[in-house]
Amino acid sequence: MGVELMSNFSEPITLRLLTLNASATNGLIQLSGSNLTFPACLGRTGKTASKREGDGKSPQGVWHPQQVYYRSDKLQRPITHLPIKPLKPNDGWCDDPDDKNYNRPVKRPYPASSEALWRQDNMYDLIVVLDHNQRPRVKNLGSAIFMHIAKPENSATEGCLAFSEPSLRRLIAKLSTTSRVII
């Protein structure tokens, strides 16, 4: 892909989202310490500082990558400094604000509402979990905020950040739990 990303762990990597306005559903992620940018898809209704469950907005703030999940039946293990785990067919993420496991990984079938992480489309073949609304977890402030693979038509997400698979792999290779993602 041409330019290789250089590792420099003396400063945490920062990814900064650049958009035209708060309602934009596409933007660029700029990698700190370089001129590299990657096209990114945002929530279907843009971004907000007041994220609510189901609003279709990407949450503004400073988030930290926590975990990588990937489909080992479809993809090679990505290179990363983050904790990594292969997905299983019963993996899910609870999105029910009234459940004790809200905004946490769960095993499906699950008695409360949960999003399947093992999907037929390719969007969740590679996922980076961001720490939005994790500590503390607050009812209705949003769940399952990930970096993941964009739909082929690069359409908006339900509140996540989405990238082409090659771009996401390049970003994952640079990230650690001290990295920052600024939306």
C-alpha positions as CSV (number, residue, x, y, z in Angstrom):
1,M,0.0,0.0,0.0
2,G,2.9,2.4,-0.4
3,V,3.7,4.3,2.8
4,E,4.3,2.2,5.9
5,L,3.2,3.5,9.3
6,M,6.1,3.9,11.7
7,S,5.7,2.9,15.3
8,N,6.6,5.4,18.0
9,F,5.3,4.3,21.4
10,S,6.8,7.3,23.3
11,E,3.6,9.2,22.3
12,P,0.3,7.5,22.2
13,I,-1.2,7.2,18.8
14,T,-4.2,9.6,18.2
15,L,-6.8,9.2,15.5
16,R,-8.7,12.5,15.0
17,L,-12.0,12.5,13.1
18,L,-12.3,15.4,10.6
19,T,-15.8,16.2,9.3
20,L,-17.4,19.2,7.5
21,N,-20.1,19.5,10.2
22,A,-21.9,17.6,13.0
23,S,-24.5,16.1,10.6
24,A,-21.8,14.7,8.2
25,T,-22.0,10.9,7.8
26,N,-18.5,10.7,6.2
27,G,-15.2,12.2,7.2
28,L,-11.5,11.5,7.5
29,I,-9.5,10.0,10.3
30,Q,-6.1,11.6,10.6
31,L,-3.2,9.7,12.2
32,S,-1.1,11.7,14.6
33,G,2.5,12.3,13.7
34,S,1.8,11.8,10.0
35,N,0.0,13.2,7.0
36,L,-2.0,10.0,6.7
37,T,-5.7,10.1,6.5
38,F,-8.3,7.4,6.0
39,P,-11.9,7.8,4.8
40,A,-14.3,7.0,7.6
41,C,-18.1,6.5,7.8
42,L,-20.0,7.8,10.8
43,G,-23.4,7.5,12.3
44,R,-26.4,7.9,9.9
45,T,-27.4,11.1,11.7
46,G,-23.8,12.5,12.2
47,K,-22.1,12.9,15.5
48,T,-23.2,14.3,18.9
49,A,-21.8,15.2,22.4
50,S,-25.2,13.9,23.8
51,K,-25.2,10.3,22.6
52,R,-28.4,8.3,23.3
53,E,-29.1,4.6,22.6
54,G,-30.5,4.2,19.1
55,D,-30.0,7.8,17.9
56,G,-27.8,6.8,15.0
57,K,-25.1,9.3,16.0
58,S,-21.4,8.7,16.6
59,P,-20.5,9.9,20.1
60,Q,-18.1,12.9,20.3
61,G,-15.3,12.6,22.8
62,V,-12.0,11.0,23.4
63,W,-12.2,7.2,23.3
64,H,-9.7,4.4,23.8
65,P,-9.5,1.2,21.9
66,Q,-10.1,-1.8,24.2
67,Q,-10.2,-5.0,22.3
68,V,-10.1,-6.4,18.7
69,Y,-12.4,-9.2,17.6
70,Y,-12.1,-10.9,14.2
71,R,-13.6,-13.7,12.1
72,S,-10.8,-16.3,12.1
73,D,-12.8,-18.4,9.6
74,K,-12.6,-15.6,7.1
75,L,-9.6,-13.4,7.9
76,Q,-6.0,-13.8,9.0
77,R,-5.2,-12.7,12.5
78,P,-4.6,-8.9,12.3
79,I,-1.4,-7.4,13.6
80,T,-2.1,-5.3,16.7
81,H,-0.9,-4.2,20.1
82,L,-4.4,-4.5,21.5
83,P,-5.9,-7.6,23.2
84,I,-7.3,-9.8,20.4
85,K,-10.0,-12.5,20.3
86,P,-11.4,-14.6,17.5
87,L,-15.2,-14.3,17.2
88,K,-17.5,-17.3,17.8
89,P,-20.9,-17.7,16.2
90,N,-22.7,-17.1,19.5
91,D,-20.9,-13.8,20.3
92,G,-23.1,-10.8,20.8
93,W,-23.2,-7.3,22.5
94,C,-26.0,-6.3,24.8
95,D,-27.9,-3.2,23.7
96,D,-30.7,-3.3,26.2
97,P,-30.4,-0.3,28.6
98,D,-32.4,-2.1,31.3
99,D,-30.2,-5.2,31.3
100,K,-27.3,-5.7,33.8
101,N,-25.0,-6.5,30.9
102,Y,-25.8,-3.4,28.9
103,N,-22.9,-2.4,26.7
104,R,-21.0,-5.6,27.4
105,P,-20.2,-8.7,25.3
106,V,-22.7,-11.6,25.8
107,K,-23.4,-15.1,24.5
108,R,-26.4,-15.5,22.2
109,P,-29.1,-16.4,22.4
110,Y,-29.4,-13.8,25.2
111,P,-32.6,-13.1,27.1
112,A,-32.3,-9.3,26.5
113,S,-31.8,-7.4,23.3
114,S,-28.3,-8.0,21.8
115,E,-26.5,-7.3,18.6
116,A,-25.0,-10.3,16.8
117,L,-21.3,-9.9,16.3
118,W,-21.1,-13.0,14.0
119,R,-22.8,-11.6,10.9
120,Q,-23.5,-12.6,7.3
121,D,-22.2,-9.4,5.9
122,N,-18.5,-8.5,6.3
123,M,-19.0,-5.5,8.6
124,Y,-18.0,-7.2,11.8
125,D,-15.3,-9.5,10.4
126,L,-12.9,-7.1,12.1
127,I,-14.0,-5.0,15.1
128,V,-12.2,-2.6,17.5
129,V,-14.2,-2.0,20.7
130,L,-14.0,1.6,21.9
131,D,-14.5,2.5,25.6
132,H,-17.6,4.7,25.0
133,N,-20.0,4.4,28.0
134,Q,-18.0,1.6,29.7
135,R,-16.8,3.1,33.0
136,P,-19.2,4.0,34.3
137,R,-21.9,2.4,32.1
138,V,-24.9,4.8,32.1
139,K,-28.3,3.6,31.0
140,N,-29.3,4.8,27.5
141,L,-26.0,6.6,26.7
142,G,-25.2,4.2,23.9
143,S,-23.7,0.8,23.4
144,A,-21.6,-1.2,20.9
145,I,-19.5,1.7,19.6
146,F,-16.9,0.1,17.4
147,M,-14.5,0.7,14.6
148,H,-15.4,-1.9,12.0
149,I,-15.5,-2.6,8.2
150,A,-17.6,-0.3,6.1
151,K,-20.4,-1.5,3.9
152,P,-19.3,-1.7,0.2
153,E,-21.2,1.5,-0.6
154,N,-19.5,3.3,2.3
155,S,-22.8,4.2,3.8
156,A,-23.3,5.5,7.3
157,T,-23.3,3.4,10.4
158,E,-25.6,3.1,13.5
159,G,-23.1,5.2,15.5
160,C,-19.8,3.5,14.9
161,L,-16.8,4.4,12.8
162,A,-16.3,2.3,9.7
163,F,-13.4,1.9,7.3
164,S,-12.3,-0.2,4.3
165,E,-10.8,-3.4,5.5
166,P,-7.2,-2.4,4.4
167,S,-7.5,0.9,6.2
168,L,-8.8,-0.7,9.3
169,R,-6.0,-3.2,9.3
170,R,-3.4,-0.5,9.0
171,L,-5.0,1.5,11.9
172,I,-5.3,-1.6,14.1
173,A,-1.6,-2.3,13.6
174,K,-0.8,1.1,15.2
175,L,-3.3,1.0,18.1
176,S,-2.8,0.1,21.7
177,T,-5.0,0.7,24.8
178,T,-3.2,4.0,25.3
179,S,-4.2,5.3,21.9
180,R,-6.9,7.9,21.5
181,V,-9.7,8.1,19.0
182,I,-11.1,11.6,18.9
183,I,-14.6,12.0,17.4
